Amino acid sequence: MSWHRITRRVGGEPDALEYKDKKAELETLKEQDDRGEINLVYVDESGFSLCMARERR
């Protein structure tokens, strides 16, 4: 049995139309945040994680 580290990579180029739509949506959200209508927080700074943190004892 051997142990191998999982390599995470980007899955290639995004679909151009989908990328354009999502970029426009993000710009709209940023503008709403600037106006104070919403509180825009990115996942990496929100403290949210899909992996449960384990406490070592």
N, CA, C and O of each residue as an XYZ file, in Angstrom:
228
protein
N       0.856     -1.169      0.000
C       0.000      0.000      0.000
C       0.901      1.231      0.000
O       1.914      1.270      0.698
N       0.531      2.213     -0.772
C       1.318      3.452     -0.799
C       0.393      4.638     -0.566
O      -0.826      4.550     -0.717
N       1.004      5.730     -0.200
C       0.267      6.945      0.115
C       0.609      7.992     -0.924
O       1.785      8.214     -1.214
N      -0.402      8.642     -1.491
C      -0.178      9.681     -2.491
C      -0.949     10.930     -2.108
O      -2.122     10.866     -1.741
N      -0.283     12.048     -2.196
C      -0.936     13.333     -1.929
C      -1.850     13.670     -3.102
O      -1.486     13.462     -4.259
N      -3.031     14.188     -2.799
C      -3.972     14.595     -3.836
C      -3.526     15.938     -4.389
O      -3.275     16.878     -3.634
N      -3.428     16.024     -5.699
C      -3.059     17.273     -6.350
C      -4.332     17.945     -6.855
O      -5.105     17.353     -7.610
N      -4.537     19.181     -6.430
C      -5.723     19.909     -6.869
C      -5.324     20.874     -7.975
O      -4.364     21.632     -7.835
N      -6.059     20.839     -9.061
C      -5.764     21.700    -10.206
C      -7.049     22.327    -10.719
O      -8.147     21.815    -10.501
N      -6.886     23.429    -11.392
C      -8.018     24.073    -12.049
C      -8.432     23.183    -13.213
O      -7.581     22.613    -13.895
N      -9.723     23.063    -13.438
C     -10.237     22.146    -14.449
C     -10.203     22.650    -15.873
O     -11.021     22.209    -16.680
N      -9.310     23.543    -16.225
C      -9.223     24.038    -17.594
C      -9.856     25.409    -17.727
O     -10.191     26.060    -16.737
N     -10.010     25.828    -18.955
C     -10.590     27.143    -19.243
C     -12.102     27.124    -19.022
O     -12.774     26.174    -19.422
N     -12.642     28.171    -18.385
C     -14.100     28.228    -18.198
C     -14.800     28.582    -19.515
O     -14.189     29.136    -20.429
N     -16.069     28.255    -19.591
C     -16.881     28.632    -20.732
C     -16.926     30.161    -20.800
O     -17.252     30.806    -19.803
N     -16.612     30.741    -21.934
C     -16.484     32.194    -22.072
C     -17.777     32.935    -21.706
O     -17.727     33.952    -21.014
N     -18.914     32.444    -22.156
C     -20.194     33.105    -21.869
C     -20.527     33.025    -20.379
O     -20.951     34.013    -19.780
N     -20.337     31.862    -19.794
C     -20.615     31.687    -18.369
C     -19.683     32.571    -17.533
O     -20.118     33.177    -16.553
N     -18.407     32.645    -17.916
C     -17.435     33.478    -17.202
C     -17.848     34.945    -17.272
O     -17.798     35.654    -16.268
N     -18.251     35.394    -18.443
C     -18.675     36.789    -18.629
C     -19.888     37.105    -17.757
O     -19.939     38.157    -17.120
N     -20.868     36.192    -17.729
C     -22.079     36.392    -16.920
C     -21.750     36.455    -15.426
O     -22.259     37.316    -14.708
N     -20.901     35.545    -14.969
C     -20.561     35.516    -13.547
C     -19.724     36.719    -13.142
O     -19.862     37.226    -12.029
N     -18.859     37.176    -14.038
C     -18.052     38.360    -13.749
C     -18.944     39.597    -13.625
O     -18.728     40.437    -12.752
N     -19.942     39.706    -14.498
C     -20.885     40.824    -14.442
C     -21.707     40.762    -13.150
O     -21.965     41.793    -12.528
N     -22.111     39.568    -12.754
C     -22.880     39.407    -11.511
C     -22.031     39.795    -10.303
O     -22.528     40.429     -9.372
N     -20.761     39.420    -10.315
C     -19.865     39.788     -9.223
C     -19.673     41.296     -9.145
O     -19.637     41.859     -8.050
N     -19.552     41.949    -10.281
C     -19.420     43.411    -10.297
C     -20.664     44.077     -9.708
O     -20.560     45.062     -8.978
N     -21.845     43.530    -10.030
C     -23.093     44.048     -9.472
C     -23.103     43.904     -7.949
O     -23.497     44.825     -7.235
N     -22.669     42.748     -7.463
C     -22.611     42.529     -6.017
C     -21.612     43.472     -5.347
O     -21.870     43.972     -4.252
N     -20.475     43.717     -5.997
C     -19.476     44.646     -5.444
C     -20.041     46.064     -5.354
O     -19.789     46.776     -4.382
N     -20.803     46.469     -6.369
C     -21.427     47.793     -6.355
C     -22.451     47.893     -5.224
O     -22.518     48.915     -4.541
N     -23.247     46.845     -5.022
C     -24.223     46.835     -3.936
C     -23.519     46.908     -2.583
O     -24.007     47.564     -1.663
N     -22.386     46.245     -2.462
C     -21.608     46.294     -1.227
C     -21.071     47.705     -0.998
O     -21.089     48.202      0.128
N     -20.596     48.347     -2.053
C     -20.087     49.720     -1.935
C     -21.174     50.688     -1.478
O     -20.898     51.631     -0.736
N     -22.409     50.455     -1.920
C     -23.530     51.321     -1.540
C     -24.083     50.977     -0.159
O     -24.915     51.710      0.375
N     -23.629     49.872      0.419
C     -24.093     49.467      1.743
C     -25.384     48.683      1.728
O     -25.994     48.486      2.779
N     -25.817     48.229      0.561
C     -27.061     47.466      0.456
C     -26.884     46.023      0.944
O     -27.811     45.427      1.491
N     -25.694     45.474      0.741
C     -25.399     44.113      1.183
C     -24.022     44.103      1.844
O     -23.250     45.052      1.714
N     -23.732     43.023      2.548
C     -22.413     42.829      3.136
C     -21.767     41.676      2.378
O     -22.058     40.512      2.654
N     -20.892     41.991      1.423
C     -20.259     40.988      0.572
C     -19.035     40.424      1.280
O     -18.096     41.153      1.601
N     -19.059     39.105      1.521
C     -17.957     38.425      2.184
C     -17.606     37.206      1.336
O     -18.482     36.429      0.956
N     -16.332     37.049      1.049
C     -15.880     35.898      0.270
C     -15.728     34.695      1.192
O     -15.464     34.855      2.384
N     -15.893     33.501      0.653
C     -15.894     32.280      1.450
C     -14.607     32.129      2.245
O     -14.647     31.698      3.398
N     -13.467     32.475      1.657
C     -12.201     32.274      2.353
C     -12.008     33.216      3.535
O     -11.141     32.963      4.372
N     -12.784     34.289      3.634
C     -12.664     35.185      4.780
C     -13.863     35.097      5.728
O     -13.916     35.806      6.734
N     -14.827     34.222      5.405
C     -16.027     34.097      6.234
C     -15.862     33.082      7.359
O     -16.645     33.069      8.309
N     -14.840     32.230      7.251
C     -14.638     31.192      8.249
C     -15.362     29.907      7.903
O     -15.296     28.939      8.661
N     -16.057     29.878      6.767
C     -16.781     28.685      6.334
C     -15.805     27.677      5.746
O     -14.868     28.054      5.042
N     -16.018     26.411      6.030
C     -15.172     25.363      5.481
C     -16.005     24.109      5.252
O     -16.859     23.761      6.067
N     -15.746     23.432      4.129
C     -16.423     22.170      3.860
C     -15.826     21.044      4.690
O     -16.473     20.021      4.911
N     -14.597     21.231      5.149
C     -13.919     20.227      5.971
C     -14.061     20.611      7.431
O     -13.795     21.750      7.814
N     -14.485     19.649      8.247
C     -14.615     19.927      9.672
C     -13.236     20.087     10.301
O     -12.327     19.297     10.045
N     -13.099     21.093     11.104
C     -11.839     21.283     11.822
C     -11.806     20.327     13.001
O     -12.803     20.152     13.702
N     -10.678     19.727     13.208
C     -10.532     18.819     14.344
C      -9.631     19.459     15.370
O      -8.606     20.060     15.048
N     -10.027     19.318     16.581
C      -9.242     19.866     17.674
C      -8.292     18.788     18.178
O      -8.710     17.681     18.517
N      -7.012     19.129     18.220
C      -6.031     18.168     18.728
C      -5.921     18.289     20.239
O      -5.949     19.384     20.799
N      -5.799     17.164     20.868
C      -5.684     17.161     22.338
C      -4.363     16.596     22.746
O      -4.072     16.508     23.939
